[in-house]
Amino acid sequence: MRALWTRFARRAWSRAGAVAAVVRSGVPRRVLGMSSRLLLLVAGSALISVSVSVTIWNQLGPGPLDVFIGAVRVHTGLPMSLAVWLTVGSLIAAAWMLGRRPGFGTIVSPFLIGPMLQAALAVLDSFDVPSSLLVRVGLHLVAIAGIGVGAGALIVSGLGAGSGELFAGAASDRIRRPESRVRPVIELSWIILGVGLGGPAGLGTVLVAVFIAPAVAWGYRSVDSSVVRSKRRLGTGHDALRAYERRAVERELAHR
């Protein structure tokens, strides 16, 4: 059973590492207008915020990093947004010191996610948590998929990798080990530290740890293909408009 889990985890993190490599490599990606990139950044941050709030609200246990953030809140009494900023800011600073420079989106996204997450939690707390374990697990899996799509939107925006990806990549570079092996160790460390400091953990924490990497890989592919389709439709519409205008001009000239 342990060998099966190890194989699955490495495969999952390899897929996530491949996605993060797109950001790190600097390979020219499909050109997006700045307004579209900013829209992806905001939309991705909002989707991550709502999805993470669901994993906290349904009381199955949040993701590994959120377990640690919960421990920070227990010991400091900070509101959710400030705890997120403190933790994520520390990750970004550590990654920068290790040689990975953050992008614009890496720095801005936490300032969006913090307040959005706190607002989403305030709304969800007005509802009762479902009594059925099956329903709660289903909600948790949907939330994980939402986090994956949100992270995919951040990656496709090309404005900078998330703090977790940035830190994992920096640690991988420093110890010269594949990110697919470094990332699970980091996630496990968040769980151990968070639980040790009194943070919440449970079945949901395990679900996030297992499925988040495939979710990010799937989310990236989904958002990227959607952007490509939208660009093609816009391009087709623009070409059709130009052709119509050209025919109109030709008809006008023929009548003269």
VENUR-V258685 format. One record per residue. RES is the residue in three letters. PHI is phi in whole degrees, 0 to 359 (none if undefined). PSI is psi in whole degrees, 0 to 359 (999 if undefined). NEAR is the number of other ideal C-beta (glycine too) atoms within 8 Angstrom. Layout:
RES|PHI|PSI|NEAR ; RES|PHI|PSI|NEAR
This chain:
MET|none|318|4 ; ARG|294|321|5 ; ALA|295|322|6 ; LEU|296|315|7 ; TRP|300|317|8 ; THR|299|316|8 ; ARG|297|315|8 ; PHE|295|316|9 ; ALA|297|316|10 ; ARG|295|320|11 ; ARG|296|317|8 ; ALA|296|313|12 ; TRP|291|331|14 ; SER|297|320|10 ; ARG|295|318|12 ; ALA|293|321|15 ; GLY|298|322|12 ; ALA|296|322|9 ; VAL|294|313|13 ; ALA|297|330|14 ; ALA|296|332|8 ; VAL|300|319|11 ; VAL|289|318|12 ; ARG|288|326|8 ; SER|292|335|6 ; GLY|74|14|4 ; VAL|296|131|5 ; PRO|304|125|3 ; ARG|258|174|8 ; ARG|305|131|6 ; VAL|292|126|4 ; LEU|242|141|12 ; GLY|294|152|6 ; MET|300|322|6 ; SER|296|322|6 ; SER|293|322|9 ; ARG|293|319|12 ; LEU|294|323|10 ; LEU|296|318|8 ; LEU|297|321|15 ; LEU|298|312|16 ; VAL|292|314|9 ; ALA|297|318|10 ; GLY|295|319|17 ; SER|296|319|14 ; ALA|295|317|11 ; LEU|294|320|13 ; ILE|298|317|14 ; SER|300|310|15 ; VAL|296|317|11 ; SER|294|316|14 ; VAL|295|322|15 ; SER|298|326|12 ; VAL|294|319|14 ; THR|295|331|18 ; ILE|279|318|11 ; TRP|294|321|10 ; ASN|280|1|13 ; GLN|64|25|7 ; LEU|270|345|12 ; GLY|116|126|13 ; PRO|282|182|14 ; GLY|292|167|13 ; PRO|307|310|13 ; LEU|294|326|10 ; ASP|290|334|11 ; VAL|297|316|18 ; PHE|293|318|15 ; ILE|299|321|15 ; GLY|299|322|13 ; ALA|294|322|15 ; VAL|299|319|14 ; ARG|294|322|12 ; VAL|299|318|9 ; HIS|272|339|8 ; THR|250|337|7 ; GLY|73|15|4 ; LEU|288|149|9 ; PRO|293|164|7 ; MET|304|314|12 ; SER|299|317|10 ; LEU|291|323|9 ; ALA|295|320|13 ; VAL|297|312|13 ; TRP|300|317|11 ; LEU|297|313|10 ; THR|291|310|12 ; VAL|294|321|11 ; GLY|299|321|9 ; SER|295|321|8 ; LEU|297|315|12 ; ILE|297|316|15 ; ALA|298|317|8 ; ALA|296|317|10 ; ALA|297|320|14 ; TRP|296|316|11 ; MET|295|333|6 ; LEU|275|358|11 ; GLY|112|1|8 ; ARG|256|113|11 ; ARG|278|129|5 ; PRO|286|153|12 ; GLY|267|178|10 ; PHE|302|314|7 ; GLY|294|327|12 ; THR|300|321|14 ; ILE|277|320|11 ; VAL|284|322|10 ; SER|306|316|15 ; PRO|300|327|13 ; PHE|290|336|9 ; LEU|277|317|13 ; ILE|293|319|14 ; GLY|306|298|13 ; PRO|296|322|9 ; MET|298|318|12 ; LEU|296|315|14 ; GLN|296|320|11 ; ALA|293|318|9 ; ALA|296|321|11 ; LEU|296|321|12 ; ALA|298|322|8 ; VAL|290|314|7 ; LEU|295|327|10 ; ASP|294|346|7 ; SER|279|354|5 ; PHE|250|151|5 ; ASP|283|143|3 ; VAL|289|134|8 ; PRO|305|141|8 ; SER|282|335|3 ; SER|282|125|6 ; LEU|297|322|5 ; LEU|298|318|6 ; VAL|294|318|8 ; ARG|295|320|13 ; VAL|296|318|11 ; GLY|300|315|8 ; LEU|298|321|11 ; HIS|296|317|15 ; LEU|294|321|10 ; VAL|297|319|9 ; ALA|296|321|13 ; ILE|297|318|15 ; ALA|299|320|12 ; GLY|297|320|13 ; ILE|298|320|19 ; GLY|298|316|16 ; VAL|294|319|14 ; GLY|298|316|17 ; ALA|296|322|15 ; GLY|299|320|18 ; ALA|297|320|15 ; LEU|296|319|18 ; ILE|293|314|16 ; VAL|296|330|13 ; SER|299|335|13 ; GLY|70|16|8 ; LEU|264|4|12 ; GLY|133|143|12 ; ALA|289|161|14 ; GLY|292|163|10 ; SER|298|321|13 ; GLY|296|314|8 ; GLU|296|320|11 ; LEU|296|314|16 ; PHE|293|318|15 ; ALA|297|319|13 ; GLY|295|320|14 ; ALA|294|317|14 ; ALA|296|321|11 ; SER|298|317|13 ; ASP|297|318|10 ; ARG|291|318|8 ; ILE|266|359|7 ; ARG|57|51|5 ; ARG|230|150|7 ; PRO|301|143|8 ; GLU|297|332|12 ; SER|296|339|10 ; ARG|261|330|10 ; VAL|285|319|13 ; ARG|299|315|14 ; PRO|299|325|12 ; VAL|295|319|8 ; ILE|296|315|11 ; GLU|297|318|11 ; LEU|297|325|10 ; SER|295|321|8 ; TRP|298|319|12 ; ILE|295|313|14 ; ILE|297|313|8 ; LEU|295|315|10 ; GLY|297|313|16 ; VAL|295|320|11 ; GLY|297|330|7 ; LEU|265|4|11 ; GLY|98|13|7 ; GLY|283|159|13 ; PRO|281|141|9 ; ALA|207|157|10 ; GLY|181|204|9 ; LEU|302|321|8 ; GLY|297|326|13 ; THR|298|318|15 ; VAL|295|318|9 ; LEU|299|317|13 ; VAL|296|314|16 ; ALA|300|324|13 ; VAL|280|317|9 ; PHE|258|351|11 ; ILE|293|322|13 ; ALA|295|310|11 ; PRO|299|327|11 ; ALA|295|319|14 ; VAL|294|317|16 ; ALA|298|315|13 ; TRP|294|319|11 ; GLY|297|319|16 ; TYR|298|312|15 ; ARG|298|319|9 ; SER|295|312|10 ; VAL|293|318|15 ; ASP|298|315|10 ; SER|294|325|8 ; SER|295|319|8 ; VAL|295|319|13 ; VAL|297|315|9 ; ARG|298|319|8 ; SER|297|319|8 ; LYS|295|321|9 ; ARG|295|319|8 ; ARG|295|317|8 ; LEU|296|319|8 ; GLY|296|318|8 ; THR|296|317|8 ; GLY|296|320|8 ; HIS|294|317|8 ; ASP|296|319|8 ; ALA|296|320|8 ; LEU|295|317|8 ; ARG|295|321|8 ; ALA|295|319|8 ; TYR|298|314|8 ; GLU|297|322|8 ; ARG|295|318|8 ; ARG|294|322|8 ; ALA|297|319|8 ; VAL|295|318|8 ; GLU|296|320|8 ; ARG|295|319|8 ; GLU|298|317|8 ; LEU|293|326|7 ; ALA|292|331|6 ; HIS|280|342|5 ; ARG|279|999|4
